[in-house]
Amino acid sequence: MGSMSIWHWLIVLLVVVMIFGTKKLRNMGQDLGGAVKGFKEGMKDDATTAARDADEAARRAQLGGTTIEGEVKRETTKS
């Protein structure tokens, strides 16, 4: 009673196909697949960005990590 048999799932699948139609279900599947693919690419891009940031931080640490602040002024000469 707590679990559903294969026959219950087949009936549910048949009802879903009858309600939505195969074309709409195919489009929904393609949209879902595209969303998952985009999510995976985004996660890979984030991992690449994080690795690049870590490399940059390591390079800065090797160089001492200090920033010199200053101001540039232009001298004007009269000719």
C-alpha positions as a Markdown table, in Angstrom:
| # | Residue | x | y | z |
|---|---|---|---|---|
| 1 | Met | 0.0 | 0.0 | 0.0 |
| 2 | Gly | 2.9 | 2.3 | 0.7 |
| 3 | Ser | 4.7 | 1.8 | -2.6 |
| 4 | Met | 3.5 | 2.0 | -6.1 |
| 5 | Ser | 3.9 | -0.9 | -8.5 |
| 6 | Ile | 5.0 | -0.6 | -12.1 |
| 7 | Trp | 1.4 | -0.7 | -13.3 |
| 8 | His | 0.5 | 2.4 | -11.2 |
| 9 | Trp | 3.4 | 4.3 | -12.8 |
| 10 | Leu | 2.4 | 3.3 | -16.3 |
| 11 | Ile | -1.1 | 4.5 | -15.7 |
| 12 | Val | 0.2 | 7.8 | -14.3 |
| 13 | Leu | 2.5 | 8.1 | -17.4 |
| 14 | Leu | -0.4 | 7.4 | -19.7 |
| 15 | Val | -2.6 | 10.1 | -18.0 |
| 16 | Val | 0.2 | 12.7 | -18.2 |
| 17 | Val | 0.8 | 11.9 | -21.9 |
| 18 | Met | -3.0 | 12.2 | -22.6 |
| 19 | Ile | -3.2 | 15.6 | -20.7 |
| 20 | Phe | -0.1 | 17.3 | -22.1 |
| 21 | Gly | 0.6 | 15.5 | -25.4 |
| 22 | Thr | 3.9 | 14.1 | -26.6 |
| 23 | Lys | 5.0 | 17.4 | -28.4 |
| 24 | Lys | 4.6 | 19.5 | -25.2 |
| 25 | Leu | 6.4 | 16.8 | -23.1 |
| 26 | Arg | 9.2 | 16.7 | -25.7 |
| 27 | Asn | 9.6 | 20.5 | -25.6 |
| 28 | Met | 9.5 | 20.5 | -21.7 |
| 29 | Gly | 12.2 | 17.8 | -21.8 |
| 30 | Gln | 14.4 | 19.9 | -24.1 |
| 31 | Asp | 13.9 | 23.0 | -22.0 |
| 32 | Leu | 14.8 | 21.1 | -18.8 |
| 33 | Gly | 17.9 | 19.6 | -20.5 |
| 34 | Gly | 19.0 | 23.0 | -21.7 |
| 35 | Ala | 18.6 | 24.4 | -18.2 |
| 36 | Val | 20.7 | 21.6 | -16.7 |
| 37 | Lys | 23.4 | 22.1 | -19.4 |
| 38 | Gly | 23.5 | 25.8 | -18.7 |
| 39 | Phe | 23.7 | 25.2 | -15.0 |
| 40 | Lys | 26.6 | 22.8 | -15.5 |
| 41 | Glu | 28.5 | 25.3 | -17.7 |
| 42 | Gly | 27.9 | 28.0 | -15.2 |
| 43 | Met | 29.3 | 25.9 | -12.4 |
| 44 | Lys | 32.3 | 25.0 | -14.5 |
| 45 | Asp | 32.9 | 28.7 | -15.3 |
| 46 | Asp | 32.6 | 29.6 | -11.6 |
| 47 | Ala | 35.2 | 26.9 | -10.7 |
| 48 | Thr | 37.5 | 28.3 | -13.4 |
| 49 | Thr | 37.1 | 31.8 | -12.2 |
| 50 | Ala | 37.7 | 30.7 | -8.6 |
| 51 | Ala | 40.9 | 28.9 | -9.6 |
| 52 | Arg | 42.1 | 31.9 | -11.6 |
| 53 | Asp | 41.4 | 34.2 | -8.6 |
| 54 | Ala | 43.3 | 31.8 | -6.3 |
| 55 | Asp | 46.3 | 31.9 | -8.7 |
| 56 | Glu | 46.2 | 35.7 | -8.8 |
| 57 | Ala | 46.1 | 35.8 | -5.0 |
| 58 | Ala | 49.1 | 33.4 | -4.8 |
| 59 | Arg | 51.1 | 35.6 | -7.3 |
| 60 | Arg | 50.3 | 38.7 | -5.2 |
| 61 | Ala | 51.4 | 37.0 | -2.0 |
| 62 | Gln | 54.7 | 36.1 | -3.6 |
| 63 | Leu | 55.3 | 39.7 | -4.7 |
| 64 | Gly | 54.7 | 40.9 | -1.2 |
| 65 | Gly | 51.1 | 41.9 | -1.6 |
| 66 | Thr | 51.7 | 45.6 | -1.0 |
| 67 | Thr | 50.0 | 48.4 | -2.9 |
| 68 | Ile | 51.8 | 51.7 | -3.3 |
| 69 | Glu | 49.4 | 54.6 | -3.4 |
| 70 | Gly | 50.3 | 57.9 | -5.0 |
| 71 | Glu | 49.1 | 60.8 | -7.1 |
| 72 | Val | 50.4 | 61.8 | -10.4 |
| 73 | Lys | 50.6 | 65.5 | -11.1 |
| 74 | Arg | 51.5 | 67.1 | -14.4 |
| 75 | Glu | 53.8 | 70.0 | -14.3 |
| 76 | Thr | 53.0 | 72.8 | -16.8 |
| 77 | Thr | 55.8 | 74.8 | -18.2 |
| 78 | Lys | 55.5 | 78.1 | -19.9 |
| 79 | Ser | 57.2 | 78.4 | -23.2 |
